[in-house]
Amino acid sequence: MSLLLHVLVISILAGFGFGLGYRRAWSASGGHRADLHSLPAYHGLWVALWTFLPAFFFVQGALLLEGPLVEWLLRRSMAESGFGSSMQELSLALARVRAMAADLTLFDEVDSAERAAVETLTRLRDLTGAWIDALTPAVAVSGLGYAFLRVSPAFRARNRSERIIMGLLLLCSLVAILTTAGIVFALLSEALQFFRVVSPIDFFLGLSWSPQTAIRAGQVAADGAFGVVPVLLGTVLISLIAMCVAAPIGLFSAIYTAELADPRVRGIAKPTIEILAGIPTVVYGFFAAATVAPQVRRLGHALGLDVSSESALAAGSVMGIMIIPFVSSLSDDVIKTVPDRLREGAYSLGATRAETILRVVLPAALPGLLSAMVLAVSRALGETMIVVMAAGVFANLTLNPFEAVTTVTVQITSVLTGDQPFDSPTTLSAFALGLTLFFATLLLNLFALRVMERYRERYD
């Protein structure tokens, strides 16, 4: 049974438990709600939580442990059967058995020992799955019974239920924090291995990026060049072009929808603009590579300019179109938070609508607007598919928007694609690039928060 079906079953049991707890609390009070410490709904919630949560955490843990447990039992069985004389040979045999269990028809030759291992694997999976299927409802029913017996007029169901919910909220916060810490730890651990091979000074100050290992003498370096400056410069250039497109269009459209548009027009314009946010980025990449880049190149040739087919202008322009709804939506929300009494005060002093927007609304919303722009820059720095499909692959130390440049995300994709050893400097450079991009976006977000805290206007 899949996780979704398990959750569905225990959700049904939790709903049944809510009804039982509600009825028991109501009947225990003799129909007098004043005799209850907590409302009957809190008693029902108490029973529902004890029905759902233990079973949910049990099935989550069981499904996570099922794979490693089955593999350990199978590895032990295969080792006893004489599969391989070393751990490497045993691992290869285990991988082959797993592939056979997935689709036995893909293999022409299967000996009896392998077939027996496949049968053992199938039997172990069926056995563990049956135990999980049987124990999950049992755990839910046990929790239901425990909570149901605690229901009484004097039972503090509201306090207990709110304490459980607070614990769940704290757990969700810890998961978010631990996830961030895990990402940083993973990036740091691999990046430190890279910096043991390549000097941080050469990485952050180097002007040449060629992570591929040289195949003949006379190339950039025997082990590649890992200067990140041209990669960062290309990333900044494309992001700057994107913001030159997204910032004015997004801001002006937000001013129109928030301050000038008729409610009916706003009801149509705002969702239409936000449709752009639902378009997959790979579609934007196709649009940039197949439509915008050739048009930019033709226009440049018509003006006598030498424009690359993978110019930063084409990639940045399409990225800016993608970011427009991001800037527009955030700016619209910020402008809407400005109190109406500021507008009314300006009108009462004789200001026109344009003067009110320019001299009252926008200055009051300025901290939020700056934060929206900074967050949009962070979004541009981390974009992958558009630049992978429309930007260049080779690092170019230039600020010319008509030339091909590369970005951090393009290089991460490039160095992780292929058959390079995982512990090679080429592969490890992806983690150094990822760590650099992570801290760059982190600093931008912290800057946006700092701006909001420092310049935010507080209204009573």
N, C-alpha and C positions, 0 to 999 in steps of 0.2 A: 504494500500500500504506500502511495506517495505521501509526501509531507502535506500536500494540499488536502488529501482525503482524511488524513489524521486530524488536521486542524478543523475540517468540517465536522467530523464525528464529535470531537470534544467541544466544539462550539454548540452543537445541538444539545449535548449533555449539560453544558453550562446554562443554556437557555432553560432547559428542564429544571436545573437546580435553582435558578432564579425564581421560577414559579413556585417550587416547593418551599423555598425560604420565605417568600412573600406570604404564602398561605399559612405556614406554620406560625409566623409572627402575628398575623392577623387573628388566627384562632387562639393563640396563647393569650392575647389581650382581651379575649371575649368580645371583640368588636369595638373596644374602647381604645382609640389611638393614643389617648393621653396617658394610658398605663405603660406605654412602650418608651424606653429610653431613646430609641431611634425609629424612624419611620419604617414601615414594612418594606419599602423599596430598598433601603440600606441592608436589611436582613437578606433580601433576595440577592443584592449585589455581593454581599459577603459570601454566600453559598456559591454564586456563579464564579467568583474569583478563585475560590478554593477548588472548584471543579476544573476550571480551565488552566490556571497557571501551572500547577504541578505536572499535569499531563503534558502541557505544551513544552515545558523545559525538559521533561523526561524524553519525549519523542525527538526533540532537537538534539539532545546529547546522545541518544541511542543511534540516531541516523548518522551522526558525526563519527561515532566510534565503530559503527558496523563495518565500514570499509577496512580500516586498519586491523580490526579483530579478525575478520575473515581472511585477510592477506597473511596475518601472522600464523593462523591455524593452517592455512594452505601451504605456506612456506615450510612450516614444521613437518607437515605430512610429506611434502615433496622431498625434503632433506632426508627423511627416514626411508623414502623409496629409492634414494640414490640418484636424484637429479643433480648433476654437476658436482665437480670436485672442489669448487671454490665458490665464494659468495657472488662473484661476477657471473659465473656460469649459471648459478641458481637464479639470479635476478633475470637473466635473459630467458631462461626456461619459464619463469613465472610470468614474464611479459607475454610470451608466446601462448601460454595457457589462458591468460586473460583474453587475448585476441581470439583464441579458438572458442571460448565461452560466448563471446559476442557474436561470432558468425563462423561456424565450423566449416561451412562450404567454401570458404576462401582458401583453405589449405588442401593441397593434393595428397600429401602424405602425413598421416597421423598414426603414430604407433599406439600400442595398447596402454603403455604407461601414461602417455599424454592424454589419452581418452579417459583413463581412470582419474587423472588430475582434474580434467574438465568436469567430470561427474562429481568429484569431491567439492569443487568450487561451487557448482550449481546447488548441491545439497546444503552446503554451509550457508549460502545466500538465502535459500528457501527457509532453512531452520531459523536463522537470525531474524528474517523478515516475519516469520510466523510468531516468534516470541515478542517482537515489537508490536505486531498487530494485536496480540492478546493482552499484553501488559498495559498498553496505552489506555484503553477503556477502563481497565481495572484500576489504574492510578487515578483516573478521573472520578470513577465511582467512589473510590476510597476518600478522596478529597471532599466529594459531595456529602458522604456520610458523616465525616468528621465535622464539617461546617454546619450541617443540618442539625446535629445533636447539640450544638452550642447555642442555637437560637432559643431565646427566652425573653420575656419582657424586660428584664434588667440588663440584658447583654448590650454592650456598647458597640453595636454593629457599625454605626457611622464612623466612630473613631478608628476602629480596626480596618475598615475598608479604605478610609482615606490614608491610613498609614501604609497599607499595601500599595495604593496608587502612587503615593510619594516615593516609595521604594522603586517602583517601576520607572518613574520619571528620572530618578537618580541613576538607575541602571542605564537608561537610554543616554543620559549625559555622559556617563563613564564610557559607554561604547564609542561615542563620538570622539571623546578625548583619547581613548586608547587606540582608536583607529588612526588618528593623526600621529600619535606617538609611534605607532607601528610603521607608518609610512616613512616618517623621519628616520627611524632606526634602520629600516631596510635600505634607504638611500645612503645613509651615512656609512653603514657597514661595507657596502660595495664601493662607495666612492673613496673610502679610506684605502682600500686595496688598490684602486686606480692611482691615488696620490703617492703610494709607495713606489710606483713605477715612474710616474710622470710628476715632475715638480709642480706644486701649486702655482709658483711664480710663472713657469712656462705656460701653464694652463690658462691663468687669468690674464696674463699680459702678452701672451704669444699672438702674433699677427698672421699665423698660417695654420689652417685647419686641413689636415689630410690624414684621417684616422686609419686608412687602409695601409696594410704592411707593404713596404716597397718590395718589388720583385726583381729589381736590377739596380746596380750601382748608379749613383748620380741622381737618384730621385730626391724628394724633399728630405727624407730621413730614413734610416734603416728600419725604424719601428714606427714610422708615421710621425706627423706633426699634430699637436693637440692644443694649438692656441685658439682660445674660444672667442677672442675679440671680433673677428669677422662674422662669426655665427650670431653673436649678440647684436652686432651692428645691423645685420640683416633682419633680425627679429624686431628690433626697435624701428627700423625703417618701414617695414610692412605694417606694424602696429600703428605707427604715426599716420601713414596714409589711410589706414582704416578709420582712425579717429577723425581725420579731416573730412571723411565722408559721413560717418555716423553721428558725430557730435552736433553739427549744425542742423542736419535733417531731423535727427531724433529730438533735439531740443525745440526746434521750431514747431514740429508736429505736436509735441507735448504742450507747448504754449497754446497752440490753436485748439486742441481738443479739450484742454482744461479751462481756458479762459474765453475763447471766442466762439467756439462751435455751438450750434443749437443742440439741445439734448438728443434729438433724433439723429442729427448728423454725427454726433459723438458716438452714439450707439452703433453706428455703422463703421465710422472711420477707425476707432480704436481697435475693435476686433480684426479689422482688415489689416492694419499695420502689424498686429501681433501674429497674424498668420505666418509672417516671415520667420518667426521663431520656431514654428513647427516643421519647417522644411529641413530635411536631413542635410548635414554639412557636406556629405559626399555629393549631393545634387549641386550645391554651390560650387564644389570643386570641378564637376563636369562643366558647369556654366562658365566658370572662369577659364578653364583650359580650352573649351571648344568654341566659346562665343566671345568673351570679353578680351582675352589675350590676342586673338587674331585681329579684332577690331582696333585695339590699341596699337598694334604693330602697323596696320595699314594707315591709321591716322598719323603715326609718327613718321612713316615714310613719305606721306603726302606733305608733311611739314619739313621734310629734309632731315629728320632725326633718325639715328640708328637705334631702334628699339628691339630688345630681345623678345623672343617668343615666350619667355618665362620671366617677364619683367616684374619687378616689385610693384609697379603701378597697377597691373592687372589683378594680382593676388590681393593687394591691399584694398583695392576698390570693392571687390566682391566680398571680402571679409567685412568691410564697412557696411555694406548692404545687409549682411547677416546680423550685425550688431545693432542696427537701427532700432528694432523693436525693444531690445534690451535697454538702450538709452531712453527711448520714448516712454516706455512703461514706467521706469524708475523716476524719470523727470516729471511725468504726469502725476504720479503718486505724491511726490514731494511738493509740487505746486498746489495740489489739492489740500495739503495739510496746512497751508497758510490760512489763518483765521479770516473769515469774511468781514469781521469788523475793521480790519486794516483796509480792505478795499472800500468799505462804506465810509470810513473816515476820510480817505483820499477823495472820494466822490463828493463828500460834503464840503470839502475845501475847494472844490471847483476843478479838480484834476480830470482829464479825459481818461478814457479807457486805456489808451496807449501809454499815457504818462503813469497811470496806476500800475500797469504791468511792469514798465521799465524801472520805476523809481520806488515802488513799494513791494510788489509781489516777488520779483526776481531777487532783489537784495535779501528779502526775508527767507527765500528758499535757497540762497546761494550755497550754504554748507551742504545741504542735501544734494544739490546739483553737482557740486564738486565731487562728492562721494560717488554719485552715479557715474561720473566720467572716469574716476579712478577704477571702479569696479569693471567698467567696460574695457579699460585698458588691460586689466588682468584677464578678462575673457579673450581679448585679442592675442595676448602673449601665449596663452595655452592652446590656441586653435591648432588643429592638426591636419584634418583632411583637405581643407582648401589649399594650404601651403604645400602639402605633399603632392597634390595633383597639379598645382599651377605655378609654384615657385621653383627655383633652381635647386640642384643637389650639391653643387660645388660652392664652397665658401668664397665670397668675393668681397674684398675690403673696399667698399664704395658706398657713397650716399646718393648715387645717381638712381632715381626711381625707374629709369628706362632699362637698366641692366638687370641681369639675373642675380638674385641673392638667395641665400638659404637661411633657415631659421633653426632654432633649437629643437623644435618638435620634428622637423624634417630629418635632422641628423640623428635623433634618437631612433626614429623609425628605420633609418638606413643602416645604422650600425647593429641593430638587433635583428636585421633580416639577413639571412645567409647561414653559412656553416662555420662561422668563426667560433673558436673555443670560448666557453663562457668566462674563463679566467684570463682571457687575453686583454691587453690594453684597449683594443678596439671596442670590444663589448662592454668593458667596464667604464669606458668613457660615456656611455649612455646614462649611467647612474650619476656621474659627475655633472653632466648636462641637466639631468632631472633635478638634482639637488640645487643647482644654480637657479633654475627656473622656479623651483618651489620657494626659495627664499626671496627671489625677486617679487613674485606675486604676493608673498606674505608681507613684505615690507610695504607694498602698495596698499594692501588691505588695511594694515595698521595705520598707514598715513591717512587713509580715508576715515577710519574711525577717530583718529586724532583730530582731524579737521571738523568732524561733526561734533565732537565733545567740546572743542574750543570755541567754535563760532555759532553753535546752534542757539537759536533764539527760543526762549521759554516763555510761553504765554499762559496766563491764568485761565 
